[in-house]
Amino acid sequence: MIGLMRIDLRLPDELVEKTDILAKLEYKNRADVIKSALTEYLGGVATTQLKEKAVESYLDDKLTYNELAVVIGRQNAESVKVSKSLLARSDRIAEDIARG
């Protein structure tokens, strides 16, 4: 079963009113409309942007490996982790060569 987490947020009155009207028209509740909208957004255009930002943030040490894996999947995260390790190693080698 999927775990659920409760969140509280503040939205502009107009957005809540539109959400409530849509919920009424679709015989849903407000939470279901918001979940559907968020799911659609994260599953669409935002997915590519989110993945790119997640990889960049991981490479910049702003995101943990586990957080990266949530966004891009464990197998892809492992590939990025290996790439990051190789990049760090090549940077150290280049620095050693530069020092002579």
TITORNU-842312 format. One record per residue: residue number from 1; residue in three letters; x, y, z of N, C-alpha, C in turn. Coordinates in steps of 0.1 Angstrom, whole numbers, plus 5000, padded with zeros to 4 digits. Layout:
<nodes>
<node><n>NUM</n><res>ALA</res><n_X>X</n_X><n_Y>Y</n_Y><n_Z>Z</n_Z><ca_X>X</ca_X><ca_Y>Y</ca_Y><ca_Z>Z</ca_Z><c_X>X</c_X><c_Y>Y</c_Y><c_Z>Z</c_Z></node>
...
</nodes>
This chain:
<nodes>
<node><n>1</n><res>MET</res><n_X>5008</n_X><n_Y>4988</n_Y><n_Z>5000</n_Z><ca_X>5000</ca_X><ca_Y>5000</ca_Y><ca_Z>5000</ca_Z><c_X>5009</c_X><c_Y>5012</c_Y><c_Z>5000</c_Z></node>
<node><n>2</n><res>ILE</res><n_X>5004</n_X><n_Y>5023</n_Y><n_Z>4993</n_Z><ca_X>5012</ca_X><ca_Y>5035</ca_Y><ca_Z>4992</ca_Z><c_X>5010</c_X><c_Y>5043</c_Y><c_Z>5005</c_Z></node>
<node><n>3</n><res>GLY</res><n_X>5021</n_X><n_Y>5048</n_Y><n_Z>5011</n_Z><ca_X>5020</ca_X><ca_Y>5056</ca_Y><ca_Z>5022</ca_Z><c_X>5015</c_X><c_Y>5070</c_Y><c_Z>5019</c_Z></node>
<node><n>4</n><res>LEU</res><n_X>5008</n_X><n_Y>5076</n_Y><n_Z>5028</n_Z><ca_X>5002</ca_X><ca_Y>5089</ca_Y><ca_Z>5027</ca_Z><c_X>5008</c_X><c_Y>5098</c_Y><c_Z>5037</c_Z></node>
<node><n>5</n><res>MET</res><n_X>5010</n_X><n_Y>5111</n_Y><n_Z>5033</n_Z><ca_X>5016</ca_X><ca_Y>5121</ca_Y><ca_Z>5042</ca_Z><c_X>5006</c_X><c_Y>5133</c_Y><c_Z>5041</c_Z></node>
<node><n>6</n><res>ARG</res><n_X>5003</n_X><n_Y>5138</n_Y><n_Z>5053</n_Z><ca_X>4995</ca_X><ca_Y>5150</ca_Y><ca_Z>5053</ca_Z><c_X>5003</c_X><c_Y>5162</c_Y><c_Z>5052</c_Z></node>
<node><n>7</n><res>ILE</res><n_X>4998</n_X><n_Y>5171</n_Y><n_Z>5044</n_Z><ca_X>5005</ca_X><ca_Y>5184</ca_Y><ca_Z>5042</ca_Z><c_X>4995</c_X><c_Y>5195</c_Y><c_Z>5044</c_Z></node>
<node><n>8</n><res>ASP</res><n_X>4999</n_X><n_Y>5207</n_Y><n_Z>5048</n_Z><ca_X>4991</ca_X><ca_Y>5219</ca_Y><ca_Z>5049</ca_Z><c_X>4997</c_X><c_Y>5229</c_Y><c_Z>5040</c_Z></node>
<node><n>9</n><res>LEU</res><n_X>4989</n_X><n_Y>5236</n_Y><n_Z>5032</n_Z><ca_X>4994</ca_X><ca_Y>5246</ca_Y><ca_Z>5024</ca_Z><c_X>4984</c_X><c_Y>5258</c_Y><c_Z>5023</c_Z></node>
<node><n>10</n><res>ARG</res><n_X>4989</n_X><n_Y>5269</n_Y><n_Z>5019</n_Z><ca_X>4980</ca_X><ca_Y>5281</ca_Y><ca_Z>5017</ca_Z><c_X>4980</c_X><c_Y>5284</c_Y><c_Z>5002</c_Z></node>
<node><n>11</n><res>LEU</res><n_X>4968</n_X><n_Y>5286</n_Y><n_Z>4997</n_Z><ca_X>4966</ca_X><ca_Y>5289</ca_Y><ca_Z>4983</ca_Z><c_X>4958</c_X><c_Y>5302</c_Y><c_Z>4982</c_Z></node>
<node><n>12</n><res>PRO</res><n_X>4959</n_X><n_Y>5309</n_Y><n_Z>4971</n_Z><ca_X>4951</ca_X><ca_Y>5321</ca_Y><ca_Z>4968</ca_Z><c_X>4936</c_X><c_Y>5317</c_Y><c_Z>4968</c_Z></node>
<node><n>13</n><res>ASP</res><n_X>4927</n_X><n_Y>5325</n_Y><n_Z>4973</n_Z><ca_X>4913</ca_X><ca_Y>5323</ca_Y><ca_Z>4974</ca_Z><c_X>4908</c_X><c_Y>5318</c_Y><c_Z>4960</c_Z></node>
<node><n>14</n><res>GLU</res><n_X>4912</n_X><n_Y>5325</n_Y><n_Z>4950</n_Z><ca_X>4907</ca_X><ca_Y>5323</ca_Y><ca_Z>4936</ca_Z><c_X>4910</c_X><c_Y>5308</c_Y><c_Z>4932</c_Z></node>
<node><n>15</n><res>LEU</res><n_X>4922</n_X><n_Y>5304</n_Y><n_Z>4935</n_Z><ca_X>4926</ca_X><ca_Y>5290</ca_Y><ca_Z>4931</ca_Z><c_X>4918</c_X><c_Y>5280</c_Y><c_Z>4939</c_Z></node>
<node><n>16</n><res>VAL</res><n_X>4915</n_X><n_Y>5283</n_Y><n_Z>4951</n_Z><ca_X>4907</ca_X><ca_Y>5273</ca_Y><ca_Z>4959</ca_Z><c_X>4893</c_X><c_Y>5273</c_Y><c_Z>4954</c_Z></node>
<node><n>17</n><res>GLU</res><n_X>4888</n_X><n_Y>5284</n_Y><n_Z>4950</n_Z><ca_X>4874</ca_X><ca_Y>5285</ca_Y><ca_Z>4945</ca_Z><c_X>4873</c_X><c_Y>5277</c_Y><c_Z>4932</c_Z></node>
<node><n>18</n><res>LYS</res><n_X>4883</n_X><n_Y>5279</n_Y><n_Z>4923</n_Z><ca_X>4883</ca_X><ca_Y>5271</ca_Y><ca_Z>4910</ca_Z><c_X>4885</c_X><c_Y>5256</c_Y><c_Z>4913</c_Z></node>
<node><n>19</n><res>THR</res><n_X>4893</n_X><n_Y>5253</n_Y><n_Z>4923</n_Z><ca_X>4895</ca_X><ca_Y>5239</ca_Y><ca_Z>4926</ca_Z><c_X>4882</c_X><c_Y>5233</c_Y><c_Z>4931</c_Z></node>
<node><n>20</n><res>ASP</res><n_X>4875</n_X><n_Y>5240</n_Y><n_Z>4940</n_Z><ca_X>4862</ca_X><ca_Y>5235</ca_Y><ca_Z>4945</ca_Z><c_X>4851</c_X><c_Y>5233</c_Y><c_Z>4935</c_Z></node>
<node><n>21</n><res>ILE</res><n_X>4851</n_X><n_Y>5243</n_Y><n_Z>4925</n_Z><ca_X>4841</ca_X><ca_Y>5242</ca_Y><ca_Z>4914</ca_Z><c_X>4845</c_X><c_Y>5229</c_Y><c_Z>4905</c_Z></node>
<node><n>22</n><res>LEU</res><n_X>4857</n_X><n_Y>5227</n_Y><n_Z>4902</n_Z><ca_X>4861</ca_X><ca_Y>5215</ca_Y><ca_Z>4895</ca_Z><c_X>4858</c_X><c_Y>5203</c_Y><c_Z>4902</c_Z></node>
<node><n>23</n><res>ALA</res><n_X>4860</n_X><n_Y>5203</n_Y><n_Z>4915</n_Z><ca_X>4857</ca_X><ca_Y>5191</ca_Y><ca_Z>4923</ca_Z><c_X>4842</c_X><c_Y>5188</c_Y><c_Z>4923</c_Z></node>
<node><n>24</n><res>LYS</res><n_X>4834</n_X><n_Y>5198</n_Y><n_Z>4924</n_Z><ca_X>4820</ca_X><ca_Y>5196</ca_Y><ca_Z>4923</ca_Z><c_X>4815</c_X><c_Y>5191</c_Y><c_Z>4909</c_Z></node>
<node><n>25</n><res>LEU</res><n_X>4821</n_X><n_Y>5196</n_Y><n_Z>4899</n_Z><ca_X>4818</ca_X><ca_Y>5192</ca_Y><ca_Z>4885</ca_Z><c_X>4822</c_X><c_Y>5177</c_Y><c_Z>4883</c_Z></node>
<node><n>26</n><res>GLU</res><n_X>4833</n_X><n_Y>5173</n_Y><n_Z>4889</n_Z><ca_X>4838</ca_X><ca_Y>5160</ca_Y><ca_Z>4886</ca_Z><c_X>4835</c_X><c_Y>5150</c_Y><c_Z>4898</c_Z></node>
<node><n>27</n><res>TYR</res><n_X>4826</n_X><n_Y>5154</n_Y><n_Z>4907</n_Z><ca_X>4822</ca_X><ca_Y>5146</ca_Y><ca_Z>4918</ca_Z><c_X>4834</c_X><c_Y>5141</c_Y><c_Z>4926</c_Z></node>
<node><n>28</n><res>LYS</res><n_X>4843</n_X><n_Y>5150</n_Y><n_Z>4928</n_Z><ca_X>4855</ca_X><ca_Y>5146</ca_Y><ca_Z>4936</ca_Z><c_X>4856</c_X><c_Y>5156</c_Y><c_Z>4948</c_Z></node>
<node><n>29</n><res>ASN</res><n_X>4865</n_X><n_Y>5153</n_Y><n_Z>4957</n_Z><ca_X>4868</ca_X><ca_Y>5163</ca_Y><ca_Z>4967</ca_Z><c_X>4880</c_X><c_Y>5172</c_Y><c_Z>4964</c_Z></node>
<node><n>30</n><res>ARG</res><n_X>4882</n_X><n_Y>5182</n_Y><n_Z>4971</n_Z><ca_X>4893</ca_X><ca_Y>5192</ca_Y><ca_Z>4969</ca_Z><c_X>4906</c_X><c_Y>5185</c_Y><c_Z>4968</c_Z></node>
<node><n>31</n><res>ALA</res><n_X>4909</n_X><n_Y>5176</n_Y><n_Z>4978</n_Z><ca_X>4922</ca_X><ca_Y>5169</ca_Y><ca_Z>4979</ca_Z><c_X>4924</c_X><c_Y>5161</c_Y><c_Z>4966</c_Z></node>
<node><n>32</n><res>ASP</res><n_X>4914</n_X><n_Y>5154</n_Y><n_Z>4961</n_Z><ca_X>4916</ca_X><ca_Y>5146</ca_Y><ca_Z>4949</ca_Z><c_X>4919</c_X><c_Y>5154</c_Y><c_Z>4937</c_Z></node>
<node><n>33</n><res>VAL</res><n_X>4913</n_X><n_Y>5166</n_Y><n_Z>4936</n_Z><ca_X>4916</ca_X><ca_Y>5175</ca_Y><ca_Z>4925</ca_Z><c_X>4930</c_X><c_Y>5180</c_Y><c_Z>4926</c_Z></node>
<node><n>34</n><res>ILE</res><n_X>4935</n_X><n_Y>5184</n_Y><n_Z>4937</n_Z><ca_X>4948</ca_X><ca_Y>5188</ca_Y><ca_Z>4939</ca_Z><c_X>4958</c_X><c_Y>5177</c_Y><c_Z>4937</c_Z></node>
<node><n>35</n><res>LYS</res><n_X>4955</n_X><n_Y>5165</n_Y><n_Z>4941</n_Z><ca_X>4964</ca_X><ca_Y>5153</ca_Y><ca_Z>4939</ca_Z><c_X>4965</c_X><c_Y>5151</c_Y><c_Z>4924</c_Z></node>
<node><n>36</n><res>SER</res><n_X>4954</n_X><n_Y>5151</n_Y><n_Z>4917</n_Z><ca_X>4954</ca_X><ca_Y>5149</ca_Y><ca_Z>4902</ca_Z><c_X>4962</c_X><c_Y>5159</c_Y><c_Z>4895</c_Z></node>
<node><n>37</n><res>ALA</res><n_X>4960</n_X><n_Y>5172</n_Y><n_Z>4899</n_Z><ca_X>4968</ca_X><ca_Y>5183</ca_Y><ca_Z>4892</ca_Z><c_X>4983</c_X><c_Y>5181</c_Y><c_Z>4895</c_Z></node>
<node><n>38</n><res>LEU</res><n_X>4987</n_X><n_Y>5178</n_Y><n_Z>4907</n_Z><ca_X>5001</ca_X><ca_Y>5177</ca_Y><ca_Z>4910</ca_Z><c_X>5007</c_X><c_Y>5164</c_Y><c_Z>4903</c_Z></node>
<node><n>39</n><res>THR</res><n_X>4999</n_X><n_Y>5154</n_Y><n_Z>4903</n_Z><ca_X>5004</ca_X><ca_Y>5141</ca_Y><ca_Z>4896</ca_Z><c_X>5006</c_X><c_Y>5144</c_Y><c_Z>4881</c_Z></node>
<node><n>40</n><res>GLU</res><n_X>4996</n_X><n_Y>5151</n_Y><n_Z>4875</n_Z><ca_X>4998</ca_X><ca_Y>5154</ca_Y><ca_Z>4861</ca_Z><c_X>5010</c_X><c_Y>5163</c_Y><c_Z>4858</c_Z></node>
<node><n>41</n><res>TYR</res><n_X>5011</n_X><n_Y>5173</n_Y><n_Z>4867</n_Z><ca_X>5023</ca_X><ca_Y>5182</ca_Y><ca_Z>4865</ca_Z><c_X>5036</c_X><c_Y>5175</c_Y><c_Z>4867</c_Z></node>
<node><n>42</n><res>LEU</res><n_X>5037</n_X><n_Y>5167</n_Y><n_Z>4877</n_Z><ca_X>5050</ca_X><ca_Y>5160</ca_Y><ca_Z>4879</ca_Z><c_X>5052</c_X><c_Y>5149</c_Y><c_Z>4869</c_Z></node>
<node><n>43</n><res>GLY</res><n_X>5042</n_X><n_Y>5144</n_Y><n_Z>4863</n_Z><ca_X>5043</ca_X><ca_Y>5134</ca_Y><ca_Z>4853</ca_Z><c_X>5046</c_X><c_Y>5139</c_Y><c_Z>4839</c_Z></node>
<node><n>44</n><res>GLY</res><n_X>5044</n_X><n_Y>5152</n_Y><n_Z>4837</n_Z><ca_X>5045</ca_X><ca_Y>5158</ca_Y><ca_Z>4824</ca_Z><c_X>5058</c_X><c_Y>5166</c_Y><c_Z>4823</c_Z></node>
<node><n>45</n><res>VAL</res><n_X>5057</n_X><n_Y>5178</n_Y><n_Z>4819</n_Z><ca_X>5068</ca_X><ca_Y>5186</ca_Y><ca_Z>4816</ca_Z><c_X>5078</c_X><c_Y>5187</c_Y><c_Z>4827</c_Z></node>
<node><n>46</n><res>ALA</res><n_X>5073</n_X><n_Y>5188</n_Y><n_Z>4839</n_Z><ca_X>5081</ca_X><ca_Y>5189</ca_Y><ca_Z>4851</ca_Z><c_X>5091</c_X><c_Y>5178</c_Y><c_Z>4853</c_Z></node>
<node><n>47</n><res>THR</res><n_X>5087</n_X><n_Y>5166</n_Y><n_Z>4848</n_Z><ca_X>5095</ca_X><ca_Y>5154</ca_Y><ca_Z>4851</ca_Z><c_X>5109</c_X><c_Y>5156</c_Y><c_Z>4845</c_Z></node>
<node><n>48</n><res>THR</res><n_X>5110</n_X><n_Y>5160</n_Y><n_Z>4833</n_Z><ca_X>5124</ca_X><ca_Y>5162</ca_Y><ca_Z>4827</ca_Z><c_X>5132</c_X><c_Y>5172</c_Y><c_Z>4834</c_Z></node>
<node><n>49</n><res>GLN</res><n_X>5125</n_X><n_Y>5184</n_Y><n_Z>4837</n_Z><ca_X>5132</ca_X><ca_Y>5194</ca_Y><ca_Z>4844</ca_Z><c_X>5136</c_X><c_Y>5190</c_Y><c_Z>4858</c_Z></node>
<node><n>50</n><res>LEU</res><n_X>5127</n_X><n_Y>5183</n_Y><n_Z>4865</n_Z><ca_X>5130</ca_X><ca_Y>5178</ca_Y><ca_Z>4878</ca_Z><c_X>5142</c_X><c_Y>5168</c_Y><c_Z>4878</c_Z></node>
<node><n>51</n><res>LYS</res><n_X>5142</n_X><n_Y>5159</n_Y><n_Z>4869</n_Z><ca_X>5154</ca_X><ca_Y>5150</ca_Y><ca_Z>4868</ca_Z><c_X>5167</c_X><c_Y>5157</c_Y><c_Z>4865</c_Z></node>
<node><n>52</n><res>GLU</res><n_X>5167</n_X><n_Y>5167</n_Y><n_Z>4856</n_Z><ca_X>5179</ca_X><ca_Y>5174</ca_Y><ca_Z>4853</ca_Z><c_X>5184</c_X><c_Y>5182</c_Y><c_Z>4865</c_Z></node>
<node><n>53</n><res>LYS</res><n_X>5174</n_X><n_Y>5189</n_Y><n_Z>4872</n_Z><ca_X>5178</ca_X><ca_Y>5196</ca_Y><ca_Z>4884</ca_Z><c_X>5183</c_X><c_Y>5187</c_Y><c_Z>4895</c_Z></node>
<node><n>54</n><res>ALA</res><n_X>5177</n_X><n_Y>5175</n_Y><n_Z>4896</n_Z><ca_X>5181</ca_X><ca_Y>5166</ca_Y><ca_Z>4906</ca_Z><c_X>5195</c_X><c_Y>5161</c_Y><c_Z>4904</c_Z></node>
<node><n>55</n><res>VAL</res><n_X>5199</n_X><n_Y>5158</n_Y><n_Z>4891</n_Z><ca_X>5212</ca_X><ca_Y>5153</ca_Y><ca_Z>4888</ca_Z><c_X>5222</c_X><c_Y>5165</c_Y><c_Z>4891</c_Z></node>
<node><n>56</n><res>GLU</res><n_X>5219</n_X><n_Y>5177</n_Y><n_Z>4886</n_Z><ca_X>5228</ca_X><ca_Y>5188</ca_Y><ca_Z>4888</ca_Z><c_X>5230</c_X><c_Y>5190</c_Y><c_Z>4903</c_Z></node>
<node><n>57</n><res>SER</res><n_X>5219</n_X><n_Y>5190</n_Y><n_Z>4911</n_Z><ca_X>5220</ca_X><ca_Y>5192</ca_Y><ca_Z>4925</ca_Z><c_X>5228</c_X><c_Y>5181</c_Y><c_Z>4932</c_Z></node>
<node><n>58</n><res>TYR</res><n_X>5227</n_X><n_Y>5169</n_Y><n_Z>4928</n_Z><ca_X>5235</ca_X><ca_Y>5158</ca_Y><ca_Z>4933</ca_Z><c_X>5250</c_X><c_Y>5160</c_Y><c_Z>4930</c_Z></node>
<node><n>59</n><res>LEU</res><n_X>5253</n_X><n_Y>5164</n_Y><n_Z>4918</n_Z><ca_X>5267</ca_X><ca_Y>5166</ca_Y><ca_Z>4914</ca_Z><c_X>5273</c_X><c_Y>5178</c_Y><c_Z>4922</c_Z></node>
<node><n>60</n><res>ASP</res><n_X>5264</n_X><n_Y>5187</n_Y><n_Z>4926</n_Z><ca_X>5269</ca_X><ca_Y>5199</ca_Y><ca_Z>4934</ca_Z><c_X>5268</c_X><c_Y>5196</c_Y><c_Z>4949</c_Z></node>
<node><n>61</n><res>ASP</res><n_X>5265</n_X><n_Y>5184</n_Y><n_Z>4953</n_Z><ca_X>5264</ca_X><ca_Y>5180</ca_Y><ca_Z>4967</ca_Z><c_X>5253</c_X><c_Y>5187</c_Y><c_Z>4974</c_Z></node>
<node><n>62</n><res>LYS</res><n_X>5242</n_X><n_Y>5191</n_Y><n_Z>4967</n_Z><ca_X>5230</ca_X><ca_Y>5197</ca_Y><ca_Z>4973</ca_Z><c_X>5219</c_X><c_Y>5187</c_Y><c_Z>4975</c_Z></node>
<node><n>63</n><res>LEU</res><n_X>5220</n_X><n_Y>5175</n_Y><n_Z>4970</n_Z><ca_X>5210</ca_X><ca_Y>5165</ca_Y><ca_Z>4971</ca_Z><c_X>5217</c_X><c_Y>5152</c_Y><c_Z>4975</c_Z></node>
<node><n>64</n><res>THR</res><n_X>5211</n_X><n_Y>5144</n_Y><n_Z>4983</n_Z><ca_X>5217</ca_X><ca_Y>5131</ca_Y><ca_Z>4987</ca_Z><c_X>5215</c_X><c_Y>5121</c_Y><c_Z>4976</c_Z></node>
<node><n>65</n><res>TYR</res><n_X>5222</n_X><n_Y>5110</n_Y><n_Z>4977</n_Z><ca_X>5220</ca_X><ca_Y>5099</ca_Y><ca_Z>4968</ca_Z><c_X>5206</c_X><c_Y>5093</c_Y><c_Z>4969</c_Z></node>
<node><n>66</n><res>ASN</res><n_X>5201</n_X><n_Y>5092</n_Y><n_Z>4981</n_Z><ca_X>5187</ca_X><ca_Y>5086</ca_Y><ca_Z>4982</ca_Z><c_X>5177</c_X><c_Y>5096</c_Y><c_Z>4977</c_Z></node>
<node><n>67</n><res>GLU</res><n_X>5179</n_X><n_Y>5109</n_Y><n_Z>4978</n_Z><ca_X>5169</ca_X><ca_Y>5118</ca_Y><ca_Z>4972</ca_Z><c_X>5170</c_X><c_Y>5118</c_Y><c_Z>4957</c_Z></node>
<node><n>68</n><res>LEU</res><n_X>5182</n_X><n_Y>5116</n_Y><n_Z>4952</n_Z><ca_X>5183</ca_X><ca_Y>5115</ca_Y><ca_Z>4937</ca_Z><c_X>5176</c_X><c_Y>5102</c_Y><c_Z>4932</c_Z></node>
<node><n>69</n><res>ALA</res><n_X>5178</n_X><n_Y>5091</n_Y><n_Z>4939</n_Z><ca_X>5172</ca_X><ca_Y>5079</ca_Y><ca_Z>4936</ca_Z><c_X>5157</c_X><c_Y>5080</c_Y><c_Z>4935</c_Z></node>
<node><n>70</n><res>VAL</res><n_X>5151</n_X><n_Y>5087</n_Y><n_Z>4944</n_Z><ca_X>5136</ca_X><ca_Y>5089</ca_Y><ca_Z>4944</ca_Z><c_X>5132</c_X><c_Y>5096</c_Y><c_Z>4931</c_Z></node>
<node><n>71</n><res>VAL</res><n_X>5139</n_X><n_Y>5105</n_Y><n_Z>4927</n_Z><ca_X>5136</ca_X><ca_Y>5113</ca_Y><ca_Z>4915</ca_Z><c_X>5138</c_X><c_Y>5106</c_Y><c_Z>4902</c_Z></node>
<node><n>72</n><res>ILE</res><n_X>5150</n_X><n_Y>5099</n_Y><n_Z>4901</n_Z><ca_X>5154</ca_X><ca_Y>5093</ca_Y><ca_Z>4888</ca_Z><c_X>5154</c_X><c_Y>5078</c_Y><c_Z>4888</c_Z></node>
<node><n>73</n><res>GLY</res><n_X>5152</n_X><n_Y>5072</n_Y><n_Z>4899</n_Z><ca_X>5152</ca_X><ca_Y>5058</ca_Y><ca_Z>4900</ca_Z><c_X>5166</c_X><c_Y>5053</c_Y><c_Z>4905</c_Z></node>
<node><n>74</n><res>ARG</res><n_X>5166</n_X><n_Y>5042</n_Y><n_Z>4912</n_Z><ca_X>5178</ca_X><ca_Y>5037</ca_Y><ca_Z>4918</ca_Z><c_X>5189</c_X><c_Y>5033</c_Y><c_Z>4908</c_Z></node>
<node><n>75</n><res>GLN</res><n_X>5185</n_X><n_Y>5027</n_Y><n_Z>4897</n_Z><ca_X>5195</ca_X><ca_Y>5023</ca_Y><ca_Z>4887</ca_Z><c_X>5202</c_X><c_Y>5035</c_Y><c_Z>4880</c_Z></node>
<node><n>76</n><res>ASN</res><n_X>5194</n_X><n_Y>5045</n_Y><n_Z>4877</n_Z><ca_X>5200</ca_X><ca_Y>5058</ca_Y><ca_Z>4871</ca_Z><c_X>5208</c_X><c_Y>5065</c_Y><c_Z>4881</c_Z></node>
<node><n>77</n><res>ALA</res><n_X>5203</n_X><n_Y>5065</n_Y><n_Z>4893</n_Z><ca_X>5211</ca_X><ca_Y>5072</ca_Y><ca_Z>4904</ca_Z><c_X>5225</c_X><c_Y>5065</c_Y><c_Z>4906</c_Z></node>
<node><n>78</n><res>GLU</res><n_X>5225</n_X><n_Y>5052</n_Y><n_Z>4905</n_Z><ca_X>5238</ca_X><ca_Y>5045</ca_Y><ca_Z>4906</ca_Z><c_X>5247</c_X><c_Y>5049</c_Y><c_Z>4895</c_Z></node>
<node><n>79</n><res>SER</res><n_X>5242</n_X><n_Y>5051</n_Y><n_Z>4883</n_Z><ca_X>5250</ca_X><ca_Y>5055</ca_Y><ca_Z>4871</ca_Z><c_X>5256</c_X><c_Y>5069</c_Y><c_Z>4874</c_Z></node>
<node><n>80</n><res>VAL</res><n_X>5247</n_X><n_Y>5078</n_Y><n_Z>4879</n_Z><ca_X>5252</ca_X><ca_Y>5092</ca_Y><ca_Z>4882</ca_Z><c_X>5262</c_X><c_Y>5092</c_Y><c_Z>4893</c_Z></node>
<node><n>81</n><res>LYS</res><n_X>5260</n_X><n_Y>5083</n_Y><n_Z>4903</n_Z><ca_X>5270</ca_X><ca_Y>5082</ca_Y><ca_Z>4914</ca_Z><c_X>5284</c_X><c_Y>5078</c_Y><c_Z>4909</c_Z></node>
<node><n>82</n><res>VAL</res><n_X>5284</n_X><n_Y>5068</n_Y><n_Z>4900</n_Z><ca_X>5296</ca_X><ca_Y>5063</ca_Y><ca_Z>4894</ca_Z><c_X>5303</c_X><c_Y>5074</c_Y><c_Z>4886</c_Z></node>
<node><n>83</n><res>SER</res><n_X>5295</n_X><n_Y>5081</n_Y><n_Z>4878</n_Z><ca_X>5300</ca_X><ca_Y>5092</ca_Y><ca_Z>4870</ca_Z><c_X>5306</c_X><c_Y>5102</c_Y><c_Z>4878</c_Z></node>
<node><n>84</n><res>LYS</res><n_X>5299</n_X><n_Y>5106</n_Y><n_Z>4889</n_Z><ca_X>5304</ca_X><ca_Y>5116</ca_Y><ca_Z>4898</ca_Z><c_X>5318</c_X><c_Y>5112</c_Y><c_Z>4904</c_Z></node>
<node><n>85</n><res>SER</res><n_X>5319</n_X><n_Y>5099</n_Y><n_Z>4908</n_Z><ca_X>5331</ca_X><ca_Y>5094</ca_Y><ca_Z>4914</ca_Z><c_X>5342</c_X><c_Y>5095</c_Y><c_Z>4903</c_Z></node>
<node><n>86</n><res>LEU</res><n_X>5339</n_X><n_Y>5091</n_Y><n_Z>4891</n_Z><ca_X>5349</ca_X><ca_Y>5091</ca_Y><ca_Z>4880</ca_Z><c_X>5354</c_X><c_Y>5106</c_Y><c_Z>4877</c_Z></node>
<node><n>87</n><res>LEU</res><n_X>5344</n_X><n_Y>5115</n_Y><n_Z>4878</n_Z><ca_X>5348</ca_X><ca_Y>5129</ca_Y><ca_Z>4875</ca_Z><c_X>5357</c_X><c_Y>5134</c_Y><c_Z>4886</c_Z></node>
<node><n>88</n><res>ALA</res><n_X>5354</n_X><n_Y>5131</n_Y><n_Z>4899</n_Z><ca_X>5362</ca_X><ca_Y>5135</ca_Y><ca_Z>4910</ca_Z><c_X>5376</c_X><c_Y>5130</c_Y><c_Z>4909</c_Z></node>
<node><n>89</n><res>ARG</res><n_X>5377</n_X><n_Y>5117</n_Y><n_Z>4905</n_Z><ca_X>5390</ca_X><ca_Y>5110</ca_Y><ca_Z>4903</ca_Z><c_X>5398</c_X><c_Y>5117</c_Y><c_Z>4892</c_Z></node>
<node><n>90</n><res>SER</res><n_X>5391</n_X><n_Y>5120</n_Y><n_Z>4881</n_Z><ca_X>5399</ca_X><ca_Y>5126</ca_Y><ca_Z>4870</ca_Z><c_X>5403</c_X><c_Y>5140</c_Y><c_Z>4873</c_Z></node>
<node><n>91</n><res>ASP</res><n_X>5395</n_X><n_Y>5147</n_Y><n_Z>4882</n_Z><ca_X>5399</ca_X><ca_Y>5160</ca_Y><ca_Z>4886</ca_Z><c_X>5412</c_X><c_Y>5160</c_Y><c_Z>4895</c_Z></node>
<node><n>92</n><res>ARG</res><n_X>5412</n_X><n_Y>5150</n_Y><n_Z>4904</n_Z><ca_X>5424</ca_X><ca_Y>5148</ca_Y><ca_Z>4912</ca_Z><c_X>5436</c_X><c_Y>5144</c_Y><c_Z>4904</c_Z></node>
<node><n>93</n><res>ILE</res><n_X>5435</n_X><n_Y>5136</n_Y><n_Z>4894</n_Z><ca_X>5446</ca_X><ca_Y>5132</ca_Y><ca_Z>4885</ca_Z><c_X>5451</c_X><c_Y>5144</c_Y><c_Z>4878</c_Z></node>
<node><n>94</n><res>ALA</res><n_X>5442</n_X><n_Y>5152</n_Y><n_Z>4873</n_Z><ca_X>5446</ca_X><ca_Y>5165</ca_Y><ca_Z>4865</ca_Z><c_X>5453</c_X><c_Y>5174</c_Y><c_Z>4874</c_Z></node>
<node><n>95</n><res>GLU</res><n_X>5448</n_X><n_Y>5176</n_Y><n_Z>4887</n_Z><ca_X>5455</ca_X><ca_Y>5184</ca_Y><ca_Z>4896</ca_Z><c_X>5470</c_X><c_Y>5179</c_Y><c_Z>4899</c_Z></node>
<node><n>96</n><res>ASP</res><n_X>5471</n_X><n_Y>5166</n_Y><n_Z>4901</n_Z><ca_X>5484</ca_X><ca_Y>5160</ca_Y><ca_Z>4903</ca_Z><c_X>5493</c_X><c_Y>5162</c_Y><c_Z>4892</c_Z></node>
<node><n>97</n><res>ILE</res><n_X>5488</n_X><n_Y>5161</n_Y><n_Z>4880</n_Z><ca_X>5496</ca_X><ca_Y>5163</ca_Y><ca_Z>4868</ca_Z><c_X>5501</c_X><c_Y>5178</c_Y><c_Z>4867</c_Z></node>
<node><n>98</n><res>ALA</res><n_X>5491</n_X><n_Y>5187</n_Y><n_Z>4870</n_Z><ca_X>5494</ca_X><ca_Y>5201</ca_Y><ca_Z>4869</ca_Z><c_X>5505</c_X><c_Y>5205</c_Y><c_Z>4879</c_Z></node>
<node><n>99</n><res>ARG</res><n_X>5505</n_X><n_Y>5198</n_Y><n_Z>4891</n_Z><ca_X>5515</ca_X><ca_Y>5201</ca_Y><ca_Z>4901</ca_Z><c_X>5529</c_X><c_Y>5196</c_Y><c_Z>4897</c_Z></node>
<node><n>100</n><res>GLY</res><n_X>5529</n_X><n_Y>5186</n_Y><n_Z>4888</n_Z><ca_X>5541</ca_X><ca_Y>5180</ca_Y><ca_Z>4884</ca_Z><c_X>5545</c_X><c_Y>5168</c_Y><c_Z>4891</c_Z></node>
</nodes>
